Amino acid sequence: MLYQTEEGRVQLDDGLMDYAAFGRGTKALVLIPGLNLRGVKGSGWSLAWMYRLFAKEYRVYVFDRKSIINEHCTIWDLAGDLANAMGQLNIACADVIGVSQGGMIAQALAIRHPELVSRLVLGVTAARVNPTIRRVVSGWISAAEKGDWRTINRESITLGYSEAYVRRARLLLPLLERLVKPADGRRFIRLAQTILSFDALDELGKIRCPVLVLGGEEDRIVTGAASLEIAEELGCPVYLYKGLGHAAYDEAKDFNQRMQRFLCQE
């Protein structure tokens, strides 16, 4: 099986959490993806291929959010769910990569459960909601409440990717807009709402592990300034990709290599 890929789920107190795992290494790497219309279930092989660079040294775990999201859920609650799931899988300590909303969860995990995080990479994320985040995410919530998943799919591409990428994909956009919709629209809305109440800026000083921040200068979803704000508060290294935006993790050819170099430092 490709990179010893498997998919599973853990039982939490109030719901199930799906995960995918791959890699042959002895160290644990936890990857927390961003807000997505499509979950982790059924994506194990594609995730293993996308992050194959880490498969030799790590056993990589990619966690979804839990199946049931209550009305007042917060990013801090999602981090608690992740800590619970890691415990059930006997992951005592791991290097952690968080992207977008996943980066918010990663910050909360490192603040509230520092014993679980050895090194931390924060990609295209923010320590607190800003006007750009509020405008974009509020728009997605409004669209989701109307069942307008096409708008969310379209904006994920047109706002997330570089103008050059969007030009190349313009003929495929009508198809891509129709490709994905969530099984549970209410769950997506509640997960999006957790972003709008997040503010960890004043608690970033509680993060004691080494941190690397990666972002895109042209990020039209969280902004490049949000990456710089985290790095300034933590005094940690930061790299912003010129000409790229929120999907820098997908477009930049060396994104995974930068993360690997940082995680493998002595």
C-alpha positions as CSV (number, residue, x, y, z in Angstrom):
1,M,0.0,0.0,0.0
2,L,1.3,3.5,-0.9
3,Y,3.4,4.8,2.0
4,Q,1.6,2.4,4.3
5,T,-1.5,4.6,4.1
6,E,-4.5,3.9,6.2
7,E,-7.7,5.7,7.2
8,G,-9.5,5.4,10.5
9,R,-11.5,7.3,13.1
10,V,-11.5,7.8,16.8
11,Q,-14.4,8.0,19.1
12,L,-14.6,11.3,21.1
13,D,-17.1,12.0,23.9
14,D,-19.5,13.7,21.5
15,G,-18.6,12.6,18.0
16,L,-16.2,10.8,15.7
17,M,-13.0,12.1,14.2
18,D,-11.7,10.8,10.9
19,Y,-8.0,10.7,10.2
20,A,-5.6,9.5,7.5
21,A,-2.1,8.1,8.4
22,F,0.9,7.3,6.2
23,G,4.7,7.0,6.3
24,R,7.2,4.6,7.7
25,G,9.1,6.8,10.0
26,T,9.5,6.6,13.8
27,K,8.6,10.2,14.6
28,A,5.0,11.6,14.6
29,L,3.9,14.5,12.4
30,V,0.4,15.9,12.9
31,L,-1.0,17.8,9.9
32,I,-4.1,20.0,10.5
33,P,-5.7,21.1,7.2
34,G,-7.8,24.2,6.7
35,L,-11.6,24.7,6.5
36,N,-12.7,22.5,3.6
37,L,-15.9,21.4,2.0
38,R,-14.4,17.9,1.6
39,G,-13.2,16.0,4.6
40,V,-10.2,13.7,5.2
41,K,-12.2,10.5,4.6
42,G,-11.4,9.0,1.3
43,S,-8.4,11.3,0.7
44,G,-5.7,9.2,2.4
45,W,-3.8,8.3,-0.8
46,S,-3.9,11.8,-2.3
47,L,-2.6,13.2,1.0
48,A,0.1,10.7,1.2
49,W,1.3,11.6,-2.3
50,M,1.0,15.4,-1.6
51,Y,3.1,15.0,1.6
52,R,5.3,12.1,0.5
53,L,8.4,14.1,1.4
54,F,7.7,13.4,5.0
55,A,6.9,9.7,4.7
56,K,10.4,8.3,5.2
57,E,11.1,10.0,8.5
58,Y,7.6,10.4,9.9
59,R,4.4,8.6,10.6
60,V,2.1,11.4,9.4
61,Y,-1.4,11.8,10.8
62,V,-3.9,14.1,9.0
63,F,-6.9,14.9,11.3
64,D,-10.3,16.1,10.2
65,R,-12.7,18.0,12.6
66,K,-15.1,15.8,14.6
67,S,-18.4,14.8,13.1
68,I,-20.6,16.8,15.4
69,I,-19.9,20.5,15.9
70,N,-22.0,22.3,18.5
71,E,-23.4,25.8,18.0
72,H,-20.9,27.5,20.3
73,C,-17.8,25.6,19.3
74,T,-14.5,27.5,19.3
75,I,-11.0,27.0,17.8
76,W,-9.9,26.2,21.4
77,D,-12.5,23.4,21.5
78,L,-11.3,22.0,18.2
79,A,-7.7,22.0,19.6
80,G,-9.0,20.1,22.7
81,D,-10.7,17.5,20.4
82,L,-7.4,17.1,18.5
83,A,-5.5,16.6,21.8
84,N,-8.0,13.9,22.8
85,A,-7.6,12.2,19.4
86,M,-3.8,12.2,19.7
87,G,-4.1,10.6,23.1
88,Q,-6.3,7.9,21.8
89,L,-3.7,7.1,19.1
90,N,-0.9,7.2,21.6
91,I,0.7,10.2,20.0
92,A,2.6,11.6,23.1
93,C,4.4,14.4,21.2
94,A,4.6,15.4,17.6
95,D,5.8,17.9,15.1
96,V,2.7,19.9,14.0
97,I,1.8,21.6,10.8
98,G,-1.3,23.7,10.7
99,V,-2.6,25.4,7.5
100,S,-5.2,28.2,7.4
101,Q,-7.9,27.4,10.0
102,G,-5.7,24.4,10.8
103,G,-2.9,26.9,11.8
104,M,-5.3,28.5,14.2
105,I,-6.0,25.1,15.8
106,A,-2.3,24.4,15.9
107,Q,-1.6,27.6,17.8
108,A,-4.4,26.8,20.3
109,L,-2.9,23.3,20.7
110,A,0.6,24.6,21.3
111,I,-0.8,27.1,23.9
112,R,-3.1,24.8,25.8
113,H,-1.3,21.5,25.3
114,P,2.4,22.4,24.9
115,E,3.6,18.9,25.9
116,L,2.1,17.6,22.7
117,V,4.0,19.9,20.3
118,S,7.7,19.5,19.6
119,R,8.0,21.8,16.6
120,L,5.3,23.9,14.9
121,V,4.8,25.2,11.3
122,L,2.1,27.7,10.7
123,G,1.1,28.1,7.1
124,V,-1.1,30.9,5.6
125,T,-2.9,31.5,8.9
126,A,-3.6,34.2,11.5
127,A,-3.5,34.6,15.3
128,R,-6.7,36.6,15.3
129,V,-9.5,37.5,12.9
130,N,-8.9,40.6,10.8
131,P,-11.2,42.6,8.5
132,T,-10.2,40.5,5.4
133,I,-10.8,37.2,7.2
134,R,-14.1,38.5,8.6
135,R,-15.3,39.7,5.2
136,V,-14.4,36.5,3.3
137,V,-15.5,34.0,5.9
138,S,-18.8,35.8,6.6
139,G,-19.4,35.7,2.9
140,W,-18.9,32.0,2.8
141,I,-21.2,31.5,5.8
142,S,-23.9,33.5,4.0
143,A,-23.5,31.5,0.9
144,A,-23.6,28.2,2.8
145,E,-26.8,29.2,4.5
146,K,-28.3,29.5,1.1
147,G,-26.8,26.3,-0.1
148,D,-24.7,28.2,-2.6
149,W,-21.6,25.9,-2.6
150,R,-20.6,27.0,-6.1
151,T,-19.7,30.5,-4.7
152,I,-17.5,29.0,-2.0
153,N,-15.8,26.6,-4.4
154,R,-15.2,29.5,-6.9
155,E,-13.9,31.9,-4.3
156,S,-11.6,29.2,-2.8
157,I,-9.9,29.2,-6.2
158,T,-10.2,32.9,-7.3
159,L,-9.2,34.3,-3.9
160,G,-6.8,31.5,-2.9
161,Y,-4.7,31.1,-5.9
162,S,-2.4,33.5,-7.9
163,E,-3.8,35.4,-10.8
164,A,-1.6,33.4,-13.1
165,Y,-3.0,30.1,-11.8
166,V,-6.6,31.4,-12.1
167,R,-6.0,32.4,-15.7
168,R,-4.7,29.0,-16.6
169,A,-7.7,27.3,-14.8
170,R,-10.4,29.7,-16.2
171,L,-11.8,27.1,-18.6
172,L,-12.2,24.6,-15.8
173,L,-13.7,26.9,-13.3
174,P,-17.4,26.2,-14.2
175,L,-16.6,22.5,-13.6
176,L,-14.6,23.0,-10.4
177,E,-17.4,25.1,-8.9
178,R,-19.7,22.1,-9.0
179,L,-17.3,19.5,-7.8
180,V,-17.6,19.6,-4.0
181,K,-20.3,20.2,-1.4
182,P,-20.3,19.1,2.2
183,A,-22.3,16.2,3.5
184,D,-23.5,18.4,6.4
185,G,-23.9,22.1,5.6
186,R,-24.7,23.1,9.1
187,R,-21.4,21.6,10.3
188,F,-19.5,23.6,7.7
189,I,-21.2,26.8,8.9
190,R,-20.4,26.2,12.5
191,L,-16.8,25.4,11.7
192,A,-16.5,28.6,9.7
193,Q,-18.0,30.5,12.6
194,T,-15.2,29.4,14.9
195,I,-12.8,31.4,12.8
196,L,-14.7,34.7,13.5
197,S,-14.3,34.5,17.2
198,F,-10.6,33.4,17.3
199,D,-8.0,35.6,19.0
200,A,-4.8,34.1,20.4
201,L,-2.5,37.0,19.9
202,D,-2.1,37.8,23.6
203,E,-1.4,34.1,24.3
204,L,1.2,33.4,21.7
205,G,4.0,34.0,24.3
206,K,2.9,30.7,25.9
207,I,4.2,28.8,22.8
208,R,7.7,27.5,23.8
209,C,8.5,25.2,20.9
210,P,10.4,26.3,17.8
211,V,8.0,27.9,15.2
212,L,8.2,28.6,11.5
213,V,5.7,30.8,9.8
214,L,5.0,30.6,6.0
215,G,2.6,32.8,4.1
216,G,1.8,34.5,0.8
217,E,2.3,38.2,0.2
218,E,-0.8,38.3,-1.9
219,D,-3.0,36.4,0.5
220,R,-6.6,37.6,-0.1
221,I,-8.1,35.4,2.6
222,V,-6.0,35.9,5.7
223,T,-3.5,38.5,4.4
224,G,0.3,38.2,4.4
225,A,0.3,40.7,7.3
226,A,-1.3,38.1,9.5
227,S,1.8,35.9,9.0
228,L,4.1,38.7,9.8
229,E,2.1,39.5,13.0
230,I,2.5,36.0,14.3
231,A,6.3,36.0,13.6
232,E,6.8,39.4,15.2
233,E,5.0,38.3,18.3
234,L,6.9,35.0,18.6
235,G,10.3,36.3,17.3
236,C,10.4,33.3,14.9
237,P,11.5,32.9,11.3
238,V,9.0,33.8,8.6
239,Y,8.9,33.5,4.8
240,L,6.4,35.1,2.5
241,Y,6.1,33.9,-1.0
242,K,6.0,36.8,-3.5
243,G,3.2,36.7,-6.0
244,L,1.4,33.9,-4.2
245,G,-1.6,33.9,-1.9
246,H,-3.5,31.7,0.4
247,A,-2.8,28.6,-1.7
248,A,1.0,29.1,-1.5
249,Y,1.1,25.6,0.2
250,D,-0.1,24.2,-3.1
251,E,1.5,26.5,-5.7
252,A,5.0,27.0,-4.2
253,K,7.2,24.2,-5.4
254,D,9.4,24.4,-2.3
255,F,6.7,24.8,0.4
256,N,7.1,21.2,1.7
257,Q,10.9,21.4,1.4
258,R,11.0,24.5,3.6
259,M,8.9,22.8,6.2
260,Q,11.0,19.7,6.1
261,R,14.3,21.6,6.6
262,F,12.9,23.4,9.6
263,L,11.4,20.2,11.2
264,C,14.7,18.3,10.7
265,Q,16.9,20.9,12.3
266,E,18.8,19.7,15.3
